[in-house]
Amino acid sequence: MDHTVVVRNMSMTFGGQRALDKVSMSIRRGEVHGLVGQNGCGKSTLIKILSGYHHPDPGGELEIDGQPIKLPVRTGSASDLGLSFVHQDLGLLPSLTVVENFRAWTISTKSEWFIRWNKERERTEEAFARFGLGLDPRAIVGDLPAVQRALLAIVRALDDLAQYTKDDDTRGGLLILDEPTVFLPRTDRDRLFDVVRRSVAQGASVLFVSHDLDEALSVTDRITVLRDGRVAGTVVSADTEKDRLVEMIIGRRLEAFEASHRAHTVADAGHVTVDRVRGGSIENVSFTMDEGEVLGLTGLVGSGFEEIPYLLFGAEPAREGRLTIAGHEYDLARMSPSAAIAAGMALIPADRQGAAGVGSLLVRDNVMLQVIDDYRPYRLDRRRYLKAAREALHQYDVRPPEPIMDFQALSGGNQQKVVLAKWLQAAPRVLLVHEPTQGVDVGARLQVFQTITQAAAEGMSVVCASSDYEQLAAICDRVLVFHGGEIMCTLVGDEITKDRITEQCYMSARTLRPDKNMRMQA
């Protein structure tokens, strides 16, 4: 059988640590091949070897479209070899326009005296039209929603692949999607998968890297599992159950998470009161919370649930609304992040790299950011500061527990543990989290669950805004389902199951209140 890419005995060592250990795998022509494993298992290392970013240890072999490739891959030559990438950070420059990002590589390699921008915009619009993407080529990428930025990066990669294969039908080419759907709603995921299938039908291959095992099983033909830098096995997706995949990933049977905290009864849901908040797409939302309660917020993308944590924290402006915490009342129209922190709130946003952590700082400084003043009455007590950072990393099982390393060098799951540790050290009254396990592997996901429920068991009120219904079913005492900026349904007790939440999200989307119908008709 023809293979687009064959990897043999690929190893990679960092400072005496083996990130990859004799990894071998093959991707067939016209195949969607999954690559899964815990954070830190070697997935990103392998991808960076293919891109030319990392130089592998001697002894590894790489073959593309039947041709042996000299290692290391020459920097910048991956596209010439038929390798097209969409990395987790998307590789976009936010200060440039859509067309500049889309055509940057082609423009930089042209030997012309000036750039014909009208022609470049036409070329960009033609590519967008092929993939059904409606973007203004003149728009600044930094102003685009996360969904549109992700789609831009994906379509750019597909367009590069099309250029490689168009003049030679013996070429397959490989599209490498590294967590491509993290910021995409379900409808746009379906659009992406349709485009992927069209590319595969034309002879291309796809390496699909994802933490979403349901998604990986549904979209791939085969899946290779990495564990601790080695291949744990390759399976046929259609013949594999999710539980089996989980066992291969973690090397043992994963016990189901049971939130003992779910027995918590909302006896006096008045510790936190949100009254008639309006802002963004949110219209007149009110709810109360008990001390020690985990309250889930969910709905379909665009329903508004994801805006609530940011409105309460003052990270997004509210037009009006009142917030009461333990008897103290706050005007949400005047709320700011500094005022929210002073009121005893903490916010953990979905965007770890861009909004939750500081990638340019060390792990030590990220984990200690909220309590740094405790270690510098006059000047920073560096010895005590470093000792406290190490203790926090061990307490929250950050791997490696090394404070003197860059935050951005950690895997996604370990970055999330650092962010949680940073805020929980400050002992907030109210913890606001948005998509807390987004892009987190199954092992770290369980630890995040345990951290959140333990915080609630100690009396913290937790608001968890998430589109992961299984996650909500595992940790929440109540779930509020949103549609059109309003709460449409409340689920409690035995109603909080993945299936029931899914049903209510879609039912709410089809059921508009009479006054909203009237507004639409008007």
N, C-alpha and C positions, 0 to 999 in steps of 0.2 A: 504493500500500500504506500502511496506517495505521502511523504511527510514534509510539512512546511518548515518546521524547526525540530531539530534533535539536539538535546543537551546530554553530554556524557561526562560522568565523574567530575562535576563542577564543585569546587571547594573555594572557600573564602575565609581568611583568618584576619581577625582584628586584635592586635595586641595579645596574641596568645590564645584568644577565644575563637573557636570555630563557629562562624555564623552559618556556613554551608559545609556539609560533609559528604562529598562524593555523590552529589545529586545527579540523577539521570532521569530524563523524561522526554517524551516525544509528543508533538502536536501534529495531528494528521491534517492534510489539506481538506478544506471545507468543513472543519470541525470547530465547535465552540468548546474549549477545554477549560475547565475550572481549576483554580489554584487556591486552596484554603489552608488554614492553620491559625494557631494562636498568634497574637502580636509577638514579634521577636523570634518567630520560627524560621525566618529566612526568606520569606516571600519577597519583601522589598529589596533585599540584597541580590537575589537572583535577577529581578527586573533591572536593577541598576547595573548589573554586569552586562545584560543584553543591550542596555542603552549606551554603554561605554563609560559610565560614571565610575564604576569600580573595576579594578584590575584583579581578576581571579588568581588563585594559587596555580602554580604550574601543574599540568597534567589533565586539565579539563579540555573538553572538545565541544565545538559548536558547529552545527551544520544548518544552513538555511537554503531552502529550495534545492536540495541535493548538492550544494556547494560547501566545502569546508571553509570556515571563516577563521582567520588568524586572530588569536587572542593576545592582548585585550582588544576589544572592539574599538576602533579608532573613534575618538570623540567627534561627534557631529556627523558620523557616517551611517548611523542607524537607519535613517530614512532611505539612503541609497541601497541598503540591504533589504528593504521591504519591511522594516520594523517601524510601526507607528504607535505612539504612546499617549495615554491620558493618565497622568499621575494624580495622586490624591490632592495635591495642591493646585492642580489644573494647569500650571505653567503659563498663566496669563499675566500681563502687565497692566495693573488697574488704571494707571494714569494715561494709557494709550486708548485709541478708539478701537471699535470692533474690527474694522478693516485692517488697521495696523497690526493688531494681534493675529488676525486670521492669515495675513499675507507676509508677516514679518520675515520668516525664513526665506521665502522665495524672493522677496524684495532685496534682502541682504546679500543674496548670491548672484543677483543680476549684474551684468557689467554694462550698465546704462548710465548716462550722465544725469538723468533726472527721472523722477517717479511720475508715471502717468496715473494720477489718483482716480480720475474718472474711470479708466480702464480697470484699475484694481477694485473699485467699488462694484463695477458691473460683474467682474469675475467672482467677487464675494457673494453678491446677490444670486448669481446663477447657482452657486454651490448650496446656498441656503435653501433655494427653491427645490433643489433635488431632494433635500432631506426634510422639507416641510418646516424649516425654522424661520420664523418671522422676526428678524432683528434689523434695526437700523444700523447700517455700516458706520455711520458717523457718531453713534452713541459712545460715550466713555464707558469702558468696561467696569470701572470702579463704581459706576452708578447703577449697574444692572443688578437685579436680584440674583441670589445664589443659583437658582434654578437655571436662569438664562446663561450665566457664566459657565456652568457645567455643560450645558448643551453646546455652547460655542466651542469649548475645548474638544468635545467628542466629535462634532461635525468637522472641525479642523483636522483631526486625526484621520477620520474617514476619507476626507478629501485628499490628504497626503497619500493614503494607501491606494486610492483610485488612480493617482498619477503614476504610481509605481507599476501597477498591473495593466494599465490600459494598452500598452504597445507590445505586450508579450504574454500570451495566454498560458505559457508554461510557468509563469510566476504566480505564486499564491499570495505571498505577503502575510504578515501577522499584525493584527491590531491588538494591542495590549491595554486592557482596561483595568486600572488599579483602583478599586473601590469607586466605580463611576457613578453609582446611584445614591450615594450618601445624602446629597442635597436635592434629590429629585422626588417629586410626588409620584404616586402610582401611575397616573395617566402619562406622564413624561417618561417613566420607566418603560411603559409599554411601547411608546414611540421609539425609544432607544433600542429595545429588543427587536422591533420590526426592522430597523435599519441594520442591526447586526445580522439578522437572518438574511436580509437581501445581500449583504456583503459576502456572507458564507455561501449563498447560492451561486455567486459569481466566481467561486474558487478561493476566496480569502479564508484565513483562519483567524480565530479569536482566542486570546488567553484572557480569561475572565477571573479577576481576583476580587473576592467578596467575603465579608463576614456574615452576610445574610445567607444562611444555608438553604432556606426554602427557595430563595431566589436562584441560588447557584444550581440547585437540583432541577429547577424548572427550565432554566435557559441553556444548560450545558449538555454536551453529549457524554463526556467523561470528566472525571475530577481527580486531580492529584492532590494528596494530603501531605503537607510538610509538618514534621514535629521535631523540635530541637535541632533544626538544620539538616534533617535527613528525610528521605521519602518514606512515609509510613505506608504508602500504597496508592494505587490508582484504581478507580472503580468506574463502572458504567452507571451513569446517573439514573437512568430509567429503572435499574435493578437495585437501587440502594435506598434504604430508609434513612431519614434524618438522624435517628438515634445511633445508627451504625457509623455515620459520618462523624458525629460528636465523639464517639468512643475512639475513633482513629485519630482525631485531632488532639485529644487530651491524654490518650493512652490508658484510659480507664473508663468505667461507666460513670456518667455524671448523674449524681442524685438530684432529683427534682427539688427546686427551691421551695421551701415552705415558709411563708411569712407568719411566724407565730404571732406577730404583731397584728395580723388580720383579725384576731379575736377582739381587738380594741373596739370598744363601743363608744360612739360619739354621744357622750352624755350631756355635755355642755358646750356645744359648738359655737362658742362666743369668744374664744381666746383671740382669734383673728376674724375681723369683719371687713368685707369689701362691699362698699355700698355705691351702686349706680355709677360704675366706672364707664367712661366713654373715651375712646381714642383709637386712632387707626381705623380698623374695620369693626372694632368692638362697640356695641350699642347697649348701654344700660344693663351691665352685668353686675349682679350682686351674689355673694355667697358668704358663708361663715365657716370657720374651721375650729376644731378643738385642739387643745395642747396635745402633742404627740400623735396627731393624725397625718396620714399620707393621703393627700387629695390629688387624684388624677384629672388632668384636663386633656381632652382629645376631640377628634373630629376629622373630617376630610381636610386635605390641604386647602388653605384659603378660608377655612371656617372661622378663623380668628383665635382659636385656643392658644396658638403658639405666641400670640402677642401679649397675653396676660402677664407672664413673669416680667417682661421688660417694662410694661406700663406700671406695675406695682413698684418696681425698683427705680423708676425714673430714667431708665435707659432709653425709653421712647416716651414722647410727650403725651400726657393724657389731657383731654379737653376738660374733663371734670371727674369727680369721684372722691370718696372718702375712704380712708383705710384706718382701722383701729387695731392696735396690737396691745394686748394686756391692759386695756383701758386708756391707752394714749392714742389720740386721734391725729391723723395727718391728711392734708389736702393733696390729693394726687396730682392736681394741676400744677402744683409747686414742687413736687417731689423731684429730687436729684439723686444720683448714685451715692454721693457723700451723705446726704440726709438719710437715705435708706439704710446705709451701713450704721449710722448713728442710732437709727431706730431699731437695730437688731436684725436686719435682713442681710441675706447673702444670695447672690445670683451666680449660677453656673450655666453659662450660655452653651448652645450647641456647637459653636465654632471655637474649638479648643485653641487652635493655633492663633487665630486672628483676634479673639475677644476674651478668652478665658485665661490663657497663659501668655507669658512673654518669652517668645522663642529665642531672643538674643541673650536672655539671662541664664544663669546656671540653675540647675534643679534646686539647689539650696535656697536661692533668692526667691524662686517661685513659691516654694512651699512655706516660706517664712514671711511672705509679703504682708499679710494682714496682722501679724503680731510682732513686726520688727521693732516697734517702739518699746516693747517690753525688754529689749536687749540693748538699749542705748539711752539711759537716762541723761548721759552727757556725751559719750561717744560709744560706738558699737563695741560690745564685748564679744569679740570674734570667736573666742574659744567656746563660750557658752552658747553662742548663736549656732555654730557649726554642730555642736553636740545635740542641740535641740532639733536641728534639721535632720540629723541621722536618726534620731529617735522617732521622728514623725514618719520618715520613709519606711522604717521597719514596722511601725504600728500599722501603716496602711498597705504594707506588702508591695511597695514600689520596687520593681526589678529593672536594672540592678539598683540596690539601695545606695547609690553613689551620689552624694550631693554636689561634687565638683565635676559636673558634666553638663553639657548644654541641654536645656529642656527639650528642644526640638529633636534631639537625638533619641529620645525615648519613643517607644511604640505608643500607638493611640491609647490603648488601655492603661498604660502606666502614666501617660500624661493626665488622663482623667483622674487617676488616683491622687496625683500630685495636686490637681485643682481642688478635689474634694478635701484633701488634707489641709490645704491652705485656708479654706473657709471654715472648716469644722474646728480648727484650732482656736478660731475667734469666738466659738460657742454662740452662734446667732440664735435668735428666737424663731425666725422663719427662714427656711431654706427653699429657694426657688430654683428649680432645675429644668432645663429644656433639653430633651433627647439625651439623657445621661449616658446611654450605652451605644450611641451612634458611632459606628466604626470600631466597636470594641469586640474582641474575640470572646468565645463562649466562657472561657475560664475567668477572665477579668470581669465579664458581665455579671457573673454570680457574686464576685467580691463587691462590685458596685451596688448590687441589690442589698447585700448584707450591710454595707456601710450606711445606706440610706435608711433602712429599717431600724438599725441600731440607733441612729441619730433620733429617729422618731420615738423609739422606746425610751430614750433619755429625756423626752419632753419637747423636742423640737417639732414645730409644725412644718410639714413639707408639702410644697406644691410641685407636682411632677407633670409638665406638659410634654406629651409624647404621642407619636403616631405609631408606636410599637405596642399593639394591643396585648400581646403576650406578656410584655414587661409590666403593663398596667395591672393585668390580672394577678401578677405575682406579688406586687408590693402595695397596692392601694386599698384603703378602707372605703373610699367612695370614688366614683368616676363621674365627672360632668362631661356630657357630650355636647359639642358646639355645632351650630350651623348659622351662617349669615351673621356672625358677630354676636350671637346670643346663645344662652344655655337652653338646649332643647330637651334634655333628658338627664336624670340622675340615676346612677346605678349603685346599689348597695348590697352588702352581704353576698349571698350565693349568686346574685345577678352578675357579679364581676368575673366573667369568663371571657376568654379571647373571642369566642363565637358570638357571645351576646354583645360585646362592645362593637365588634365588626357590624353586626346586624343593625344596631342602633345608629352607628355613624352613617350608614347608607340609607336607613329609614328616615333619619332626620334630614338628610340631603333632599329627599323627595317630598318632605312635608313642610310646607311653609305656613306660618301662622296667618290668619286672615288679615291682620293689619299690615303684614309685610306684602301680601298679595295686593292689597289696596295701594300701597306705596309704589309697587312695581307697575301697576296699571296706570297710576297717575303719572 
